Amino acid sequence: MTTITLDVPDDLATKLRQFQPSILVEILRKVLEFLDLLTLKQPDNLVMRQSKIEALEKKHREGYQRYPQQPDEINIWLDEQVWEEA
């Protein structure tokens, strides 16, 4: 486990104390995910970023192999599509 210390202005700390702990945990999780994405955009982390992308693509591919797309999943959207003339 890693401990992270965060310095926040007093007025923000007062507002954060009003939230339930579970909401604070979710807020912090989102902030850390955002910071992780910022870090991955750095040039020296492009390999790590590509690795994460490949892992997600593999996860999605395996999911579709286990649960193939059914025709009725697509057909309900056919009327919603707009094909413009070229």
ZITA-V768955 format. One line per field, one symbol per residue. ss: DSSP state (H for helix, E for strand, L for the rest). phi: phi as a letter, one per 30 degrees, with the letter a starting at -180 (. if undefined). psi: psi as a letter, one per 40 degrees, with the letter a starting at -180 (. if undefined). Layout:
ss = ???
phi = ???
psi = ???
//
This chain:
ss = LLLLLLLLLHHHHHHHHLLLHHHHHHHHHHHHHHHHHHHHLLHHHHHHHHHHHHHHHHHHHHHHHHLLLLHHHHHLLHHHLLLLLL
phi = .ccccbcbdeddedddddddedddddddddddddddddddddedcdddddddddddddddedddddbedceddcedcedddbcddd
psi = ihhhhhhiidddddddeeiidddddddddddddddddddeeideedddddddddddddddddddddgihidedddeedeeihhih.
//
